[in-house]
Amino acid sequence: MTFPFALVAIVLLALLPGGILDMLGMGFTFSHDKLNHAVAFTTLGVLGGLGWPKQKLRLVVLVLFVGAAIEVLQATPLVARDTDMFDWIADFAGAICGLAIAAWTNRIAGGTR
């Protein structure tokens, strides 16, 4: 159940208007936008890969769709955040790294479930 909660949290944080993040003291993270995307989606890759190790392709498709949806929604006037194709590439790279970490962890722990 950790993956769905992380997914919702990441989507909500990504879709909060920038002013709200400043009020929450999280505005400083905008200077590391690509790193934020990569870390968030690495987290999703690890959690998804550990939870569903035999569903790697589905997880990649899901996180790519979510990353693309975030970029489209960030361009709307309600969210009013910058949208960038390179954010989506960072999402993909993070997800792949996360799945690799999960596969390595599963191998060390004695095999996939």
C-alpha positions as semicolon CSV with decimal commas, in nm:
position;residue;x (nm);y (nm);z (nm)
1;M;0,000;0,000;0,000
2;T;0,301;0,233;0,023
3;F;0,328;0,286;-0,354
4;P;-0,024;0,431;-0,397
5;F;0,028;0,674;-0,108
6;A;0,365;0,785;-0,247
7;L;0,211;0,825;-0,593
8;V;-0,070;1,045;-0,459
9;A;0,171;1,252;-0,248
10;I;0,404;1,310;-0,543
11;V;0,119;1,409;-0,774
12;L;-0,026;1,647;-0,515
13;L;0,311;1,811;-0,449
14;A;0,376;1,843;-0,822
15;L;0,039;2,009;-0,879
16;L;0,044;2,255;-0,590
17;P;0,072;2,611;-0,718
18;G;0,420;2,752;-0,659
19;G;0,296;3,014;-0,413
20;I;0,159;2,747;-0,181
21;L;0,493;2,566;-0,180
22;D;0,660;2,893;-0,081
23;M;0,416;2,930;0,210
24;L;0,496;2,574;0,320
25;G;0,868;2,653;0,314
26;M;0,926;2,423;0,018
27;G;0,983;2,688;-0,248
28;F;1,360;2,645;-0,229
29;T;1,332;2,311;-0,404
30;F;1,243;2,474;-0,735
31;S;1,611;2,544;-0,800
32;H;1,664;2,166;-0,820
33;D;1,364;2,085;-1,037
34;K;1,512;1,798;-1,241
35;L;1,666;1,643;-0,930
36;N;1,328;1,668;-0,753
37;H;1,162;1,485;-1,040
38;A;1,430;1,216;-1,054
39;V;1,422;1,154;-0,677
40;A;1,041;1,143;-0,666
41;F;1,019;0,895;-0,950
42;T;1,313;0,691;-0,820
43;T;1,106;0,653;-0,503
44;L;0,810;0,535;-0,709
45;G;1,032;0,293;-0,901
46;V;1,175;0,144;-0,581
47;L;0,838;0,111;-0,408
48;G;0,668;-0,026;-0,719
49;G;0,953;-0,263;-0,796
50;L;0,956;-0,399;-0,442
51;G;0,578;-0,429;-0,427
52;W;0,526;-0,577;-0,774
53;P;0,862;-0,710;-0,898
54;K;0,708;-0,896;-1,193
55;Q;0,520;-0,590;-1,321
56;K;0,815;-0,375;-1,433
57;L;0,674;-0,284;-1,773
58;R;0,337;-0,186;-1,629
59;L;0,510;0,024;-1,363
60;V;0,719;0,205;-1,624
61;V;0,411;0,275;-1,836
62;L;0,221;0,398;-1,529
63;V;0,492;0,634;-1,409
64;L;0,554;0,764;-1,762
65;F;0,182;0,838;-1,794
66;V;0,174;1,005;-1,452
67;G;0,483;1,211;-1,534
68;A;0,333;1,326;-1,865
69;A;0,001;1,407;-1,697
70;I;0,181;1,613;-1,433
71;E;0,359;1,814;-1,702
72;V;0,034;1,879;-1,891
73;L;-0,152;1,980;-1,574
74;Q;0,131;2,207;-1,456
75;A;0,075;2,417;-1,768
76;T;-0,287;2,492;-1,674
77;P;-0,373;2,834;-1,531
78;L;-0,494;2,680;-1,204
79;V;-0,154;2,526;-1,127
80;A;0,052;2,785;-1,318
81;R;0,383;2,604;-1,292
82;D;0,649;2,561;-1,558
83;T;0,616;2,258;-1,781
84;D;0,924;2,103;-1,936
85;M;0,985;1,790;-2,142
86;F;1,312;1,740;-1,955
87;D;1,113;1,699;-1,632
88;W;0,941;1,403;-1,797
89;I;1,278;1,262;-1,901
90;A;1,399;1,300;-1,540
91;D;1,083;1,115;-1,429
92;F;1,163;0,829;-1,666
93;A;1,528;0,813;-1,562
94;G;1,429;0,814;-1,196
95;A;1,174;0,537;-1,245
96;I;1,428;0,319;-1,427
97;C;1,688;0,379;-1,153
98;G;1,428;0,296;-0,889
99;L;1,331;-0,028;-1,061
100;A;1,700;-0,122;-1,088
101;I;1,747;-0,057;-0,715
102;A;1,439;-0,267;-0,638
103;A;1,561;-0,552;-0,860
104;W;1,901;-0,543;-0,691
105;T;1,737;-0,538;-0,347
106;N;1,514;-0,833;-0,440
107;R;1,815;-1,027;-0,567
108;I;2,012;-0,959;-0,246
109;A;1,711;-1,055;-0,033
110;G;1,683;-1,395;-0,196
111;G;1,495;-1,353;-0,520
112;T;1,181;-1,190;-0,647
113;R;0,841;-1,276;-0,515
